[in-house]
Amino acid sequence: MAKKADIPVAKNQTIEAEFEDVTHDGQGVAKADGYPLFVPGALPGERGTVRVLKTNKSYGYGKLLELAVESPDRRIPPCPVYHQCGGCQLQHMSYAAQLRMKEKHVRDCLQRIGKIAHADIRPIIGMGDPWRYRNKVQVPVGMKDGELVAGFYRERTHKIINMDRCLIQMEKTDEVVQKVKELCGNLQIPPYDEERHEGVLRHIMVRYGLATREIMVVLITRTDEIPNRKKLVRGIVEAFPDVKSIVQNINPKRTNVILGEETRVLWGRDVIYDKIGDIRFAISAQSFYQVNPVQTRVLYEKALEYAGLTGEETVIDAYCGIGTIALFLAGRAKKIYGVEVVPEAVADAKRNAELNGIRNAEFAVGKAETVMEQWYEAGLRPDCIVVDPPRKGCEPSLLETILKMSPQRVVYVSCNPATLARDLRILEDGGYRTEAVQPVDMFPQTKHVEAVVRMTLKEQEI
Ligand code: SAH
């Protein structure tokens, strides 16, 4: 490890740097006499002037002051607030370069962390149009110079920056937010003041069902009462005939958590509907629902293909959320069991099964690692297990239960290539072979990447 004296650069020093690589979250990597410097916004192949901001033992951080040589992948970020918002990290690179970088990240993790050399890693599936894909938006509301503003918190602060449009949001959700903002301003509905814990309107949330065009508006308030509530509701409904649900969610607490516990319908239904493939989903204000419906379908089709079902199989969908993958697979399976830790999501899953006339799906509330162990003890031996865990990956005990259940197939859907690779290694050591890996870009312009993996139980050697 380098001693202080060995570090070739010092804080506040200005150097000429050449960028060799980019990290998976969009920071350029330059080497100063072999010492890596991470510089946000720089791209491989670029050269420029960098100020050293911080030096650690084995790497440091810098700020790009000026570019001498630009990469052909460099783009001018189309969003005017790209640098203040922090929601997107990759708008300064071409979409082709984003895809290349994400695919490489999956490949690198599998090789370095998973030590998986043999898997067939397919070219990443990107979007034809990598903008305007999100179906849900939630914006904080505040007051600036006597005007109601809504937009986003400046990165790492609680200062609200007003925003007229967000280029990764579907146009419709943008339009609705702007209208609600205008109506609330005109009707003098007081925005929430975080410091004093006063005022009414905390957040505006809009959800849009791309397949059905149905719109939900959620007004998140500190108080029970909304001044001029009826006029506000009328204004929204008159402006957007596709609004099918307006609900109020009350969050009286001093907290960063957006939604409170109580939700009441102000107008229309408590849910909107959407479809992925042939499956209909009822989505409430609190439901977890994938935000990129176009790529979600691509991802689930891949999961279905990798599951290789014939109609005779028993399947487990672990970390099932509102049952999306389970319901997508149900038509090709004999029986499917879903397990999820959030009780409201499981209630949605059951309701969605009913909505689609699906009778071979059963859902349980609980930790996947606990419930699956109970199922194992009760004798359940599925043919296929699908897991779709949060970023931290699967609990080791759940992987052990998978090995004991020894299904022919495991389909792993992951939003974090590093934990994916770690978990695949454990399953490989337990007798599975990673056959195919399909990265999918669910979140263009951001650093996130999703992947779906097919693993098959190796033939027992005698
Ligand atoms: N498969 C779903 C949701 C995936 S997100 C979809 O595609 O829509 C991951 C889910 O895992 C979340 O719903 C989260 O609530 C749930 N979860 C997190 N930890 C869990 C655990 N230990 N056991 C079961 N579910 C868990």
Boltz pocket constraint, residues with backbone or C-beta under 6 A from the ligand:
constraints:
  - pocket:
      binder: B
      contacts: [[A, 288], [A, 289], [A, 290], [A, 318], [A, 319], [A, 320], [A, 321], [A, 322], [A, 323], [A, 324], [A, 325], [A, 339], [A, 340], [A, 341], [A, 342], [A, 345], [A, 366], [A, 367], [A, 368], [A, 369], [A, 388], [A, 389], [A, 390]]
      max_distance: 6.0
